């Protein structure tokens, strides 16, 4: 019986090793070919189909994430049931499929409408702009309560409308969508109803010191957590990297992205808008962005100074002020235009992020309930330091401040973090241990197998696999 058990174990492990080797070979080939990592959808995202009209629209639940798709000239409807006191925020991340062509004005628009087709508090549109390079972009819309200047104040059924915008010159192919719906409770008592008129808009002194290595994620749900400091990564043409920075009430966020010099490309190669740094708030609402050209020499792009996070920022007319209305994880999204491959080289090119979070945290507003999801506006009690003490590329067991970071790292390990040779070593090691246990022999060292397989962050795991 012992020998037959070992044989069955051996066959199963060999089969698993072969399958894993094939997967890792594909991952390695993709990395070698310079193919940017695909967008990483939330693992718990529910697939839904947008309706062509409001009548057949599917209901979205607060605190949940959804996956959908939209055609070139699409206009889709989804349904939400809202009470009379909570604020609702819906964000749609549009992900053009491989081989897609996009134009300057091509983009995505999101609205929340009532039963009479009236737009509620805010409708947002985001375009690809000067890069004309396909990459994930996100637009948001809201239904807000507590102010008579807004429509849609009563409880009832409302419709989320997602549509393509400015499609002239874009490909006929469809885009994938990731929908996020966050509910914010009202306040226990009314607070200020106007945006702050003055705040520190001066740029702070530059950070100094050596940069620490940190690999960006491939989506909002796998964004790599960052604290204040200098961080370096590599980015390839057509690639988009996601990072998240916890910012508390009363704090200001300053970010600069540097694209390093390269020996690739000719003297005349250049791209007018090559690097785009975008900032999204905790509900994936667009706040601001900045671009930079690239010709193979170092270039830098910095977001203009942003106001301290405050509830009353929502009353400002400017997106970059009104977007800074929540504490929580703010997302840095960095894209390098695919045209860089033709003009400069295949890369990857050095990327450095300078992140400063200034000011002391303040008490949160007195909400009358909890948001959905419950951690939507949470900031780790111990700051972001603990979330960044883990291995490069993610934070295994990072606690708060890195929603999805741990699961994203585990996906890296499970799907592509084990190379072909290491997979075979692991299979052989496990088979050996099983055989020894069956025959009564003790292993030489309980740590032998794990020590034989280097950790994925020590091997340079292909990103996105």
C-alpha positions in Angstrom: 0.0 0.0 0.0 2.8 2.4 0.9 4.5 1.9 -2.5 1.2 2.3 -4.4 0.5 5.5 -2.5 3.9 6.9 -3.3 3.5 6.0 -7.0 0.1 7.8 -7.1 1.6 10.8 -5.3 4.6 10.8 -7.7 2.3 10.7 -10.8 0.1 13.5 -9.5 3.1 15.7 -8.6 4.8 15.1 -11.9 1.6 16.0 -13.8 1.2 19.2 -11.6 4.8 20.1 -12.2 4.5 19.7 -16.0 1.3 21.9 -16.0 3.0 24.5 -13.8 6.1 24.4 -16.0 4.0 25.1 -19.1 2.3 28.0 -17.4 5.6 29.5 -16.2 7.1 29.0 -19.6 4.3 31.1 -21.1 4.8 33.7 -18.4 8.5 33.9 -19.1 7.9 34.2 -22.9 5.4 37.0 -22.3 8.0 38.8 -20.2 10.7 38.2 -22.8 8.4 39.5 -25.5 7.9 42.7 -23.6 4.1 42.2 -23.4 2.6 44.5 -20.7 0.9 42.8 -17.9 -2.9 42.5 -18.3 -5.2 44.4 -16.0 -5.8 42.6 -12.7 -9.5 42.6 -12.0 -10.7 42.2 -8.4 -10.7 38.5 -7.5 -14.2 38.8 -6.1 -15.6 40.8 -9.0 -19.1 39.6 -10.2 -19.6 39.5 -14.0 -22.7 41.4 -15.1 -24.1 42.5 -18.4 -25.0 46.1 -18.9 -28.5 46.6 -20.4 -29.2 48.7 -23.5 -32.0 50.4 -21.6 -33.1 51.1 -18.0 -35.9 48.5 -18.0 -33.7 45.4 -18.0 -30.8 46.9 -16.0 -29.1 44.6 -13.4 -28.9 45.8 -9.8 -25.5 46.8 -8.3 -24.9 46.4 -4.6 -22.9 48.8 -2.5 -19.4 47.6 -1.4 -19.1 45.2 -4.3 -17.1 45.2 -7.5 -18.3 44.0 -10.9 -16.8 43.1 -14.3 -18.6 44.0 -17.5 -17.8 45.1 -21.1 -18.9 47.8 -23.5 -18.8 48.2 -27.3 -17.4 51.0 -29.3 -20.6 53.1 -29.4 -22.1 51.5 -26.3 -24.3 53.1 -23.7 -25.1 50.7 -20.8 -27.5 50.9 -17.9 -27.2 49.4 -14.4 -29.5 49.9 -11.4 -28.9 51.0 -7.8 -31.4 51.3 -5.0 -30.6 54.3 -2.8 -31.9 55.6 0.5 -32.5 59.3 1.3 -29.4 59.9 3.4 -26.3 58.1 1.9 -24.0 59.3 -0.8 -23.4 56.9 -3.6 -20.3 56.8 -5.7 -19.9 54.6 -8.8 -16.6 54.3 -10.8 -16.1 52.6 -14.1 -12.6 51.5 -15.1 -12.3 51.0 -18.8 -9.7 48.6 -20.1 -9.1 48.6 -23.8 -8.3 45.1 -25.2 -4.9 44.3 -26.7 -4.4 45.7 -30.2 -7.0 48.5 -29.6 -6.4 51.9 -31.1 -7.6 55.0 -29.2 -7.8 58.7 -30.1 -7.2 61.8 -28.1 -10.9 62.3 -27.3 -11.7 58.7 -26.8 -12.9 58.0 -23.2 -15.5 56.8 -20.8 -18.4 58.7 -19.2 -20.4 57.7 -16.1 -23.6 59.3 -14.8 -26.1 58.5 -12.1 -29.7 59.4 -13.2 -33.1 59.4 -11.7 -36.3 58.0 -13.3 -36.7 61.2 -15.4 -33.2 60.9 -16.9 -31.9 63.8 -14.9 -28.2 63.6 -13.9 -27.6 63.6 -10.1 -24.8 65.4 -8.3 -21.8 64.7 -10.5 -21.1 63.0 -13.8 -17.5 62.4 -14.9 -15.7 61.8 -18.2 -12.1 60.7 -18.6 -10.2 60.7 -22.0 -6.9 59.2 -23.1 -5.7 62.6 -24.1 -2.3 63.3 -25.7 -0.8 59.9 -25.1 -3.3 58.3 -27.5 -2.1 55.1 -25.9 -4.6 52.4 -24.7 -4.5 51.8 -20.9 -6.9 51.6 -18.0 -8.8 54.8 -17.3 -11.5 55.4 -14.7 -14.4 57.9 -14.5 -16.8 58.3 -11.6 -20.3 59.7 -10.8 -22.2 60.4 -7.6 -25.6 60.9 -6.0 -25.0 63.1 -3.0 -27.5 64.1 -0.3 -27.9 66.9 2.3 -28.0 69.9 0.0 -30.9 71.3 -1.9 -28.8 72.3 -4.9 -28.6 68.6 -5.8 -31.3 66.6 -7.5 -32.0 63.0 -6.7 -32.5 63.5 -2.9 -35.3 61.0 -2.3 -35.0 57.3 -1.7 -35.7 55.1 -4.7 -34.4 53.5 -7.9 -31.6 55.2 -9.8 -29.6 54.3 -12.9 -25.9 54.2 -13.5 -25.2 55.0 -17.1 -21.8 54.1 -18.6 -21.0 55.2 -22.2 -18.2 55.6 -24.6 -17.2 59.1 -25.4 -15.4 60.7 -28.4 -14.9 57.4 -30.3 -13.9 59.0 -33.7 -10.6 57.5 -34.7 -10.8 54.6 -32.2 -10.9 50.9 -32.9 -14.3 49.1 -33.3 -13.4 46.6 -30.6 -15.0 46.5 -27.2 -13.5 47.4 -23.8 -13.7 45.5 -20.6 -15.1 47.3 -17.5 -14.6 47.1 -13.8 -17.4 48.8 -11.8 -17.0 49.8 -8.2 -19.9 51.1 -6.0 -19.2 52.7 -2.6 -21.8 54.0 -0.3 -20.9 56.9 2.2 -23.2 57.5 5.1 -24.5 61.0 5.9 -23.2 63.0 8.9 -24.8 63.0 12.3 -25.2 66.7 12.1 -24.7 69.2 9.3 -21.1 70.6 8.8 -19.6 73.3 6.6 -21.2 73.5 3.1 -18.4 75.4 1.3 -14.9 74.4 0.3 -11.9 75.8 2.2 -10.8 79.1 0.5 -7.2 78.9 1.6 -4.7 76.1 2.1 -0.9 75.5 1.8 -0.3 75.3 -2.0 3.5 75.6 -1.9 5.6 72.7 -3.0 7.6 71.1 -0.1 11.3 70.5 -0.1 12.4 67.5 -2.1 12.9 64.2 -0.4 16.4 62.9 -0.2 17.9 59.4 0.2 18.2 56.2 -1.7 15.1 54.8 -3.4 13.6 51.5 -2.3 12.5 48.9 -4.8 8.7 48.4 -5.1 6.9 46.7 -8.0 3.6 48.3 -9.0 0.4 46.2 -9.3 -1.6 45.6 -12.4 -5.0 47.0 -11.2 -6.7 48.9 -8.4 -7.3 45.7 -6.4 -3.6 44.7 -6.5 -2.1 48.2 -6.1 1.2 48.1 -4.2 1.2 50.0 -1.0 3.6 52.9 -0.5 4.5 55.1 2.4 6.3 58.5 2.3 9.6 58.0 0.6 11.4 57.4 -2.7 10.5 54.3 -4.6 11.9 52.8 -7.8 10.4 50.4 -10.3 10.7 49.6 -14.0 8.0 50.3 -16.6 7.7 49.1 -20.2 6.0 50.8 -23.1 2.2 50.2 -23.0 2.4 49.2 -19.3 0.3 50.7 -16.5 1.3 50.4 -12.8 -0.9 50.9 -9.8 0.2 52.0 -6.3 -1.8 53.1 -3.2 -0.9 55.6 -0.6 -2.9 56.0 2.7 -3.8 59.6 3.3 -5.6 60.6 6.5 -8.0 63.5 7.2 -6.1 66.8 7.2 -3.0 65.4 5.3 -1.7 66.5 2.0 -0.2 64.3 -0.7 2.6 65.3 -3.0 3.8 63.0 -5.8 6.5 63.3 -8.5 7.3 60.6 -11.1 10.7 60.5 -12.7 11.5 58.5 -15.9 15.2 57.7 -16.0 17.7 58.1 -18.8 18.2 55.2 -21.2 20.9 54.2 -23.7 18.1 52.8 -26.0 16.9 54.6 -29.1 18.4 57.1 -31.6 19.2 60.7 -31.1 16.0 61.9 -32.7 13.5 59.5 -31.0 11.0 61.2 -28.8 7.4 61.0 -27.7 5.5 64.2 -26.8 3.5 62.7 -24.0 5.1 59.5 -22.9 4.5 59.2 -19.2 1.2 59.9 -17.5 0.8 60.0 -13.7 -2.8 59.9 -12.6 -4.3 60.2 -9.1 -7.6 58.5 -8.0 -9.3 58.8 -4.6 -10.5 56.0 -2.4 -13.7 55.4 -4.4 -11.6 55.3 -7.7 -12.7 58.9 -8.5 -10.4 60.8 -10.9 -8.6 63.6 -9.1 -5.8 64.9 -11.3 -3.1 63.9 -13.8 0.1 65.2 -15.3 2.2 64.1 -18.3 5.8 64.2 -19.5 7.6 63.8 -22.8 10.5 61.3 -23.2 13.4 61.2 -25.6 15.7 58.8 -23.7 17.0 61.4 -21.3 15.6 61.7 -17.8 12.2 63.6 -17.4 10.0 64.4 -14.5 6.3 65.0 -13.9 4.8 66.3 -10.7 1.2 66.7 -9.6 0.3 70.2 -8.6 0.0 70.6 -4.8 -3.3 69.2 -3.6 -5.4 70.4 -0.7 -5.5 68.6 2.7 -8.1 65.9 2.8 -11.3 67.3 4.1 -15.0 66.5 4.0 -15.9 70.0 2.8 -13.6 69.7 -0.3 -16.6 68.1 -2.0 -18.2 71.6 -2.4 -15.4 72.8 -4.7 -15.8 73.2 -8.4 -12.4 71.9 -9.3 -12.0 68.1 -9.6 -8.6 68.2 -8.0 -10.0 69.8 -4.9 -13.4 68.1 -4.7 -11.8 64.7 -5.2 -9.8 65.1 -2.0 -12.9 64.5 0.1 -12.1 61.2 1.9 -9.4 59.7 3.9 -8.2 56.3 2.8 -6.1 54.8 0.0 -5.3 57.1 -2.8 -4.2 55.4 -6.0 -1.2 56.4 -8.1 -1.6 55.1 -11.7 1.5 55.4 -14.0 1.3 54.7 -17.7 4.1 54.7 -20.3 2.8 55.2 -23.9 3.2 52.2 -26.2 4.7 54.5 -28.8 7.9 54.7 -26.7 8.8 51.2 -28.0 9.0 52.5 -31.6 10.7 55.8 -30.8 13.0 55.0 -27.9 13.2 51.2 -27.2 11.4 48.3 -25.6 12.6 49.1 -22.1 11.9 48.6 -19.3 12.8 52.1 -18.3 13.6 53.2 -14.8 10.7 54.8 -12.9 11.1 56.7 -9.6 8.3 57.9 -7.4 8.7 60.6 -4.8 5.8 60.4 -2.3 5.3 62.8 0.5 2.4 62.8 3.0 2.5 66.0 5.0 0.6 67.1 8.1 -0.9 65.3 11.1 -4.0 63.2 10.8 -7.3 64.6 12.1 -10.4 63.1 13.5 -12.8 61.7 11.0 -16.2 63.4 10.5 -19.0 62.2 12.7 -20.7 59.8 10.2 -24.2 58.5 11.1 -23.2 55.0 10.0 -20.6 52.9 8.2 -19.7 53.0 4.6 -19.9 50.1 2.2 -17.4 48.5 2.0 -16.7 49.1 5.6 -13.0 49.9 5.1 -13.5 52.3 2.2 -12.1 55.3 4.2 -9.9 53.5 6.6 -6.3 54.5 7.2 -4.0 52.0 9.0 -3.6 53.0 12.7 0.2 52.3 12.5 0.6 54.2 9.2 1.8 52.7 6.0 5.1 51.6 7.3 3.9 48.2 8.4 2.3 47.7 5.0 5.6 48.2 3.3 7.8 46.0 5.4 6.9 43.0 3.4 8.7 41.8 0.2 9.0 43.8 -2.9 5.9 43.8 -5.1 3.3 43.5 -2.5 2.6 43.1 1.2 1.9 39.6 2.3 -0.1 39.9 5.5 0.1 43.7 5.4 -3.0 44.3 7.5 -4.8 47.5 6.7 -3.9 50.1 4.2 -3.4 47.7 1.3 -6.7 46.3 0.3 -6.0 43.6 -2.2 -2.3 43.9 -1.9 -1.9 40.6 -0.1 -4.2 38.7 -2.4 -2.4 40.2 -5.4 0.9 39.0 -4.1 -0.5 35.5 -3.5 -1.7 35.5 -7.1 1.8 36.3 -8.3 3.1 33.4 -6.3 0.4 31.0 -7.2 0.3 31.7 -10.9 3.8 32.7 -11.9 6.1 33.2 -9.0 7.6 29.7 -9.3 9.9 29.2 -12.3 10.1 26.0 -14.3 13.2 24.7 -12.5 12.0 25.6 -9.1 8.6 24.0 -9.8 10.3 20.7 -10.6 12.5 21.0 -7.5 9.5 21.7 -5.4 7.6 18.7 -6.8 10.6 16.4 -6.3 11.1 17.7 -2.7 7.5 17.1 -1.8 7.6 13.7 -3.4 10.7 12.8 -1.4 9.2 13.9 1.9 6.0 11.9 1.2 8.1 8.9 0.3 10.2 9.2 3.5 7.1 9.6 5.7 5.5 6.5 4.1 8.7 4.4 4.6 9.4 5.8 8.1 12.5 7.8 7.2 12.9 11.2 8.7 13.8 14.1 6.4 17.3 15.5 6.8 16.0 19.0 7.6 12.4 20.3 7.9 13.4 23.4 6.0 15.2 21.7 3.1 12.4 21.9 0.6 11.4 25.5 1.3 15.0 26.6 1.4 15.6 25.1 -2.1 13.0 27.3 -3.7 13.9 31.0 -3.7 11.1 33.4 -2.8 9.4 34.9 -5.8 10.6 38.5 -4.9 14.2 37.1 -5.0 13.8 35.9 -8.5 12.2 38.8 -10.2 8.7 37.4 -10.7 7.2 38.3 -14.1 4.6 41.0 -13.3 1.0 40.3 -13.9 1.2 36.5 -13.8 
